[in-house]
Amino acid sequence: MRYGQLVMGPAGSGKSTYCATMQRHGFDDKRLIKVVNLDPAAERFDYQPFLDIRDLIQLDDAMEDEELHYGPNGGLVFCIEYLIEHSDWLRDQLCGVGSDDEEDAPGVEEPDDDYILFDMPGQIELYTHLKAGHDLARLLESWNFRLCSVFLVDSQFMIDGAKFLSGTMAALSVMANMELPHVNILSKMDLLSKGHRGQMDKFLEPDPHALLGEVTNESAWGRKYRKLSETIGMLIEDFSLVRFTPLNINDEENVADLLLMIDNVIQYGEDADVKMRDFDPPDEDDANDDDDGRYYRND
């Protein structure tokens, strides 16, 4: 069994930073976490990908083609669709994970199961309503991957009720479209001011009624569509559909807890064989046998 995270979110939400942080945490924990870059427009990142979509197609290829003439948004969508159409390339590359010719991190043992983070593009419609993200997930599952969708939202964006509802609806769209176990993350918590960090509790354990009070009272639009906002809030509250987990990349305990939560979601390691160890009976020089047959060690 293979395991993976599809790391998604709007542009600038911190997806590549998240992947680099998780990879470094795995290195420190003597655990091998690999990253696949599936963003054809990426220019730089802090991790070393073992597989890069830009070796197959780049955004400039779609934008500069004389027949296509795509812009940046259409070009990103085309590149992911091109990847799915040429899935043999992706499958062949993934089958090489853990090969002997790959240079592993010093002191890190190759795990029994592959664990891969897929760093996706910041084109949110790929996950909210287009088929490309969904089709990619089904492909990976057919190759024996057990997946979790990880959706990042910039915590600096979620600082008032209206933005909270917007981020929540985006998360719901991704959950419905991808049809995968799902985790929502508030990224960039380390960049929040002290005042905004104190406000985040109401978004981590949201009270829709309190948040809707902000939405419906702060503008004429909010007052006009009060019933719509209230219905959305009731949906979120009654079905507990959306919860956000904070991520502070400078807090190692926070990073470890988040990775453990995702591991539990995808049942990472539960298929591994139980490791048994045989123990030899104690030597006569190290133990005394009393009358009832029990052993006492000579310390």
TANORBEL-V472568 format. One record per backbone hydrogen bond with DSSP energy under -1.0 kcal/mol. CO is the residue of the C=O (numbers start at 0). NH is the residue of the N-H. Records with the same first field share a line. If there is no record, write none. Layout:
# TANORBEL-V472568
CO: NH / NH
This chain:
# TANORBEL-V472568
1: 145
2: 115
3: 147
4: 117
5: 149
6: 119
7: 151
9: 12
13: 17
14: 18
15: 19
16: 20
17: 21
18: 22
19: 23
20: 24
21: 25
22: 26
23: 27
24: 28
25: 30
26: 29
33: 116
34: 49
35: 118
36: 52
38: 41
39: 58
50: 36
51: 54
52: 55 / 56
58: 62
59: 63
61: 69
64: 68
70: 74
71: 75
72: 76
73: 77
74: 78
75: 79
76: 80
77: 81
78: 82
79: 83
80: 84
81: 85
83: 86
85: 88
86: 90
87: 91
88: 92
89: 93
90: 94
92: 95
93: 96
95: 98
98: 101
104: 107
113: 2
114: 33
115: 4
116: 35
117: 6
118: 37
121: 123
122: 125
123: 126 / 127
124: 128 / 129
125: 132
130: 134
131: 135
132: 136
133: 137
134: 138
135: 139
136: 140
137: 141
139: 144
140: 143
143: 1
145: 3
147: 5
148: 182
149: 7
150: 184
152: 186
153: 156
156: 158
159: 163
160: 164
161: 165
162: 166
163: 167
164: 168
165: 169
166: 170
167: 171
168: 172
169: 173
170: 174
171: 175
172: 176
173: 177
174: 178
180: 148
182: 150
183: 244
184: 152
185: 246
186: 154
187: 190
188: 191
192: 196
193: 197
199: 202 / 203
200: 204
206: 210
207: 211
208: 212
210: 214
211: 215
213: 217
218: 222
219: 223
220: 224
224: 228
225: 229
226: 230
227: 231
228: 232
229: 233
230: 234
231: 235
232: 236
233: 237
234: 238
244: 185
246: 188
247: 250
250: 254
251: 255
252: 256
253: 257
254: 258
255: 259
256: 260
257: 261
258: 262
259: 263
260: 264
261: 265
262: 267
266: 269
268: 271
285: 297
287: 295
289: 292
293: 289
295: 287
